[in-house]
Amino acid sequence: MAGQRNGNDQSVRASGRGLEAGRRHDYDLAIAEFSGAIRLNTEDFIAFCNRGVAYYHSGDHDKAIADFTEAIRLKPDYAEAYNKRGIVYRHKGDYDRAISDYGEAIRLDPKHAKAYFNRGLAYGQKGDDDRAIADYNEAIQLDPNQATVYYNRGNAHRHKSDYEKAISNYSEAIRLKPNYAGAYYARGVSYNHLGDWDKSIADQTQAISLDPKRAATGYINRGFAYGHKGDHQKALADYDEAIRLGPTDPLVCNNLAWLLATCADANVRNGVKAIEYATKACELSEWKTPARFGTLAAAYAEAGDFDNAVKWQNKYLESDYLKSNPSNDTLEKARQRLSLYQHKKPYHEEKPAPSGP
């Protein structure tokens, strides 16, 4: 008995060292320590679970799943092992297995707020925003102080085009976490959809200052708002800065091309550069995003190449993109632009306008 206790004590100490290594993000050492703990106590389901976490963070998802599965075998009512295995399945893109594991974690522990949140994420990634919102609601009821839950519930409402509810959720996320740059970005986008350009500009400006590494997103969203306000020079400056920060972002290239091709201000328009950026946007998206064909058509029209303008506008219309993707554009508007190109006329916005079709 004394030898067994000694072994268990050594196992506990090894697990403690593993946890400390994990806190330092030294996952190789954490794995080694938890492996030592398991050798000393093969029934230590917590050590298996913790090693699974370390494997997950080190990028070895299959070994992580194996360890969580073993923890569950050793302790079938271990809700957290199901929750953590669900996280790995979700990151592998296996949303159905993830949802099943989160559901089992919730069955075992009905107050497991993180499992509700994680299941909401999985439903959201599957495109089921209603179920995602229902799970976020449960997570918030159980733990109302998690900014990320409000943020993700806001995303789900935004996907459903319920921008007022999205803004309310992003605002709560910001209240709980005042430096939450992602919530400022997302709230600004929602304000764009509602046409509240000043609030959008304020949010994107705040987001840029909080998260310079993601500033390209803020500049493109702020440029969108400036364009709608009619401040085309500021819009152009923001798109140029977005291009500098994110030269391989197809959305940035597309939005700059649209502004250069269609801006109401002739001093901003530049057909040659519009073609350059519109083509780059199509190339970066491997010619798989039909909306960008419409931008390319507008760019060719501004440059006076109406044959190519008609060609690409027809490709845009033939794609049926507008039927399945809500946007600032409509089928009627797209056909009107085609008619202009057929009559050798470019398309120019008559007033502050969208950043792209």
FENTA-V692753 format. One line per field, one symbol per residue. phi: phi as a letter, one per 20 degrees, with the letter a starting at -180 (. if undefined). psi: psi as a letter, one per 20 degrees, with the letter a starting at -180 (. if undefined). Layout:
# FENTA-V692753
phi = ???
psi = ???
This chain:
# FENTA-V692753
phi = .ffffffffffffffffffffffemefffgffffffffffbfeefffffffgfffgfeneffffffffffffffbfdegfffffffffgffeneffffffffffffffcfdefffffffgfffffenefffffgffgfffffbeddffffgffffffffemefffffgffffffffcfdeggffgffffffgfemefffffffffffgfecgfdfgfffffffgfffffnefffffffffffffecfdefffffffffffecgfeffefbfffffgffffffffellddggfffffffffffenefffffgffffffffmgffdcgbfecfffffffgffffemcfdcfebgcgerf
psi = gghgggghghgghghghggghhhjknhghgggghhghhhhnijnhhhgghhggggghijnhghgggghghhhghniknhhhgghhhgghghijmhghghgghhhghghniknhhggghhggggghijnhghggghhggghhhnjjohhggghhggghhhjkmhghgggghhhghghnhknghhgghhggghghijnhghgggghgggghhmhhkhhggghhhhgghghijmhghgggghghggghmijohgggghgggghhiqhohihqnhghggghgghggghjkkjnhhihhghghghghijnhghggghhghghiikghhinpairrhgghhhhghghhklprpppirprqir.
